[in-house]
Each structure stands twice: as structure tokens, then as C-alpha cells.
Amino acid sequence: MVISKFSILDNTGNIHIGPWCMIGARARIYTHDHCHQGRVPLLAVQEKHGIFWQDKYLGKDVWIHENAIVLYQASILPDGFILGAGSILTKNPGAYEIWGGVPAQKIGDRKELSPVQIKALFEKDAFSLKKYLQLDSLKDTSL
């Protein structure tokens, strides 16, 4: 499990974090919320009734990327779930789903890959500035 620097885990309620999870830098996970309804001053409502809170469950291999926010309303993040950077999660996703956006919505699924398919992913040529800018073809003409 990795909990990166500057992430915030609100422990008003309990948080279970399963194995192989990654919580990115500046990600925030909230277990509480405030009442935002009615015309009575909200702080008066809070002083009388308190706040809403509930526990949160993160299954195994859950990834919450940098600057993502998991709000009170999302209580179960099942196995294999991924939340994209900068997203705001407001409801429970499904297992091995990929969500992103504001508010976050499902944008894909994690698919099972064979060892050969995984190897092929890592053998793809990465973008190279040296190739893109053709730096090898430039000659030193200053002499």
C-alpha cells in the first residue's frame, strides 16, 4: 500500500484500505459531510445535529490518482477500481472500473491481459524528444 505525501484521509469515520492500494499525492478521502439543505443557517443546523459521517471501504488494488477527491457519498470502492487524477467521486463505482472527470463517471474497465500482452505494452517505443526534434541529425556548425 502506498499513501503519498500530502494526501488527506479524513478519519471522522473509519477507513479500510486493502492491499496493493495506491493513494496519490494531494488525493483526499472524506468520511463526513455537512447538511446543505434548508433556509436555517447551516452552522445552526450543524451545532444542533452535528455532521453526517460513515465508514469507507477500499478493496484491494484500488488506485486513487493525484488530486482526486472521494466525497462522503462514495462509501465502497471495490477491488481494482481506478479514479483518475483530479476527479471527484460522488457515488460507488463497480469492481475493476476506471472513472474520471468532475463529477467522476465511468470511462472504462480494467481488462485481463496475458503475459504476452503485458510484455508488448512495455516494449512499445516511448515518445522521445531526441527523435521528435531530430537532435541526432543536427551537426555542430559553430566551428
N, C-alpha and C positions, 0 to 999 in steps of 0.2 A: 504494500500500500504506500502511496506517495501523497502527502498533503503538502503542497507547495507553499513557499513563503507568501505572506500577505493574504492568504485565504482566510475567510471568516466562517466559522462553524458556530451558529447560534445554538447554544445549549439550553434554551428555555425548556425545550423538550429533549428527549434522548435521541441520539443519532447512532444507528448501527451502520458500520462501514465494513463491507465484506472484503475478502482477499482480492488482490490484484487490481484494486481501485486506484484511480489517479484523479486528484483534485488539483486543477491548475492554479497558477498564481492569480491572486485577486478574485478568485471564484468565491461566491457567497452562498451559503445554505442556511435558510431561515426556517425555524420551527415555530415561529409565532407570527401573529398578525394583529392588527388593531381593528376595531369596529369603525367602519367608514360610512355608516348609514344614519339617517335621521337628521333632524334640524337642531337637536340639542347639541351644545358644544361637545366635540368629540373627547376632549380631555375630561369633561364632567362624566361622560359615559364610562371612560376608562377608569376614573377614580372610583366609581360605584361598582363596576362589574369586572374590571381587570381587562386582560387581553385574551385572545384565542391562542391556544398552543396545542401542539400534537407532536408525537414522535415521528421520526423519519427513518426509513429503511433503504439502504443502498446495498443491492445484491453484489455478487462477485463480478469482477471485471467491468465495473462501471467507470466511465471516464467523463469528467466534467471539465471542459477546457477553460482556458484563461478568460477571466472577466465574465464568466457565465453566472447567472443567478438562478437558484432554485427557491421559489417562493413557498410560503406556508401551504398553499393549496395542493402541491405535489408531495405526496407522502410516501409513495413506494416507487423507487427507481430499480426496476428488476435487473437480473443478470444481463450483462452485455450491453446495457444502454449507453449511448454516447450523446452528450449535449455539446453542441458547437460553441466556439469562442464567442463571447458577447451576447449569447442567447439568454432569454428569460423564460424559464419553465414555470407554467401555471397549472398544469394538470399531469396526471400519471401517464407515463408512456408505457409501451409494451417491451417485452424482452427482446434484446438484440436490435432495437430500433435506433435510428440516428435522427436526432431532432436538431433544429436550428432556427434562428430568427427571433423577432420580437413582435408578438409573443412567439415562443417556440412552437413549431409544428413538425410533424414527421416529414423528413426529407429523404429517408432511405432505410434500408435494412442491412445489417451485417450478414454477409453470405459466407457459407462454409467454403474454404479453399483447400485444395490438395497441396501437399508439399511442393509439387512441381509448380503450381500456380503461385504459391508464396515466393519461391525462388525467382520466378520470372519477374515478379514485381520489383524485387531488389536488383535485378540485372538490367532494368531499363536505364537508358542514359539520362542522367540528371541534366537540367539546364546548366550551361556553363557560360559565364560572361566572356571567358577567354575565346571560346568558339564563336559566340554571338558577335563579339566585337572584332573578330578575326585578328587577334593580337599576335598570333604566330606569323601572320603574313606581313606585318609591319617591319620595316628594316630601319635601323638607326642611320639616318641621313645627316646627322649633325657633324660627322667627321669630315 
